[in-house]
Every structure is written in structure tokens, then in C-alpha cells.
Amino acid sequence: MRVIVIATALCFLFWACSKEKFPRVKYEVTSSSSANIAYTMTTGTVSYETVSGSWSKSFRHSQGSNVFLSATHTGLGSTTISIYVNKELLWTQSSNIPGETIQILEVLP
């Protein structure tokens, strides 16, 4: 019984520490028409997509790493990009000018 309690406590401590070192990152794009987006996740490779309406991606990434999200607004209305870290909004940009590119390139705290 004692071993189970100690093992459970160690697992909890490891899980809590790993969450601090690898915060949850969420990229979010909202467009009233459409947008061409580019983003990186853990590998640093840039991915490209065309989105309309709402789009999001979540992943864990290490503290001190770069996060990158950009969007080129391609229609009428507006496009907003946001990056959340552990459910807290840290960065956001918006555009309502067709053809304008907005971007966020930051270091995870």
C-alpha cells in the first residue's frame, strides 16, 4: 500500500512538472470570409492552410521555444489570429484589409 501511495505521488509530481515545462499552446484563427494561414508547431516546419470561419490547433511545446502563426486576409470582413498558452490569451492580431498579412512570432514564457 505504501509503495502505491509513493508511486502515485511521484507520478503526480512528474505530471505537474512536465506541464510547466511543456505548456499547452492553442493557435486560433477566426475569419468572417477566408484566410491563408501559416504556422509552426513543435518541429519548426511551416504548414500552410486556407481556412474560413473558425480554425484551431492545440499542442504542447517547451518553454523558451518559438511559436509562429500568420494569416493573410483574403476576403471581406475581418480575420483574427490568437495564441493561447495554458488557456490564457497572450497574443492576438486582427485585420479587415483584404490582402494584409498579420503575424505573431513570439517565445513561449
C-alpha positions in Angstrom: 0.0 0.0 0.0 2.8 2.4 0.9 4.5 1.8 -2.5 1.3 2.7 -4.3 0.9 5.9 -2.4 4.6 6.9 -3.1 4.3 5.9 -6.8 1.1 7.9 -7.1 2.7 11.0 -5.5 5.7 10.7 -7.8 3.5 10.4 -10.9 1.5 13.5 -9.8 4.7 15.5 -9.2 6.2 14.4 -12.6 3.0 15.2 -14.4 2.7 18.7 -12.8 6.4 19.5 -13.6 6.1 18.3 -17.2 3.1 20.5 -17.7 5.1 23.5 -16.5 8.0 22.7 -18.9 5.6 21.9 -21.8 2.7 24.4 -21.7 -0.4 23.8 -23.8 -0.4 26.1 -26.8 -3.5 26.8 -28.9 -3.5 28.6 -32.2 -6.8 30.1 -33.2 -7.9 31.8 -36.4 -11.4 33.4 -36.9 -12.3 34.8 -40.3 -15.6 36.2 -41.5 -14.6 35.1 -45.0 -11.4 33.3 -45.7 -7.7 33.5 -44.9 -4.4 31.8 -45.9 -2.6 30.8 -42.8 0.9 29.6 -42.0 2.1 28.2 -38.7 4.7 26.1 -36.9 4.3 23.6 -34.2 7.0 21.5 -32.4 9.1 20.7 -35.4 9.6 24.2 -36.7 8.3 23.1 -40.1 5.9 25.7 -41.6 2.5 24.3 -42.5 0.0 26.1 -44.8 -3.8 26.0 -45.0 -6.7 28.0 -46.3 -9.4 28.5 -43.7 -12.8 30.1 -43.4 -14.8 30.5 -40.3 -13.1 29.2 -37.2 -9.9 27.1 -37.0 -7.7 26.0 -34.2 -4.7 23.6 -33.3 -3.5 22.7 -29.9 -0.2 21.1 -28.8 2.3 21.1 -26.1 5.6 22.9 -26.6 8.7 23.5 -24.4 9.2 26.8 -22.6 11.5 29.2 -24.5 10.5 27.8 -27.9 9.2 29.9 -30.7 5.6 30.0 -31.7 4.5 31.3 -35.1 1.1 32.0 -36.6 0.3 34.2 -39.6 -2.7 34.9 -41.8 -3.3 36.7 -45.0 -6.9 38.1 -45.0 -8.3 37.2 -48.4 -12.0 38.4 -48.4 -14.4 40.9 -46.9 -14.9 41.3 -43.2 -12.1 40.5 -40.8 -9.6 37.9 -39.7 -8.2 37.5 -36.2 -5.3 35.3 -35.1 -4.6 34.4 -31.5 -2.2 32.3 -29.4 -3.2 31.0 -26.0 -0.8 29.4 -23.5 -2.4 27.3 -20.9 -5.8 28.7 -21.8 -4.6 32.3 -21.3 -4.7 34.7 -24.3 -1.2 36.0 -24.7 -1.1 37.4 -28.3 -3.6 38.5 -30.9 -3.7 40.4 -34.2 -6.6 41.4 -36.4 -7.1 42.7 -40.0 -10.0 43.8 -42.1 -7.9 44.9 -45.1 -8.0 42.3 -48.0 -4.5 41.1 -48.8 -3.0 42.3 -45.5 -0.8 39.7 -43.6 -0.9 39.6 -39.8 1.5 37.5 -37.8 2.6 36.5 -34.3 6.2 35.3 -33.7 6.9 35.0 -30.0 8.9 33.0 -27.5 6.9 30.8 -25.0 7.2 32.1 -21.5 
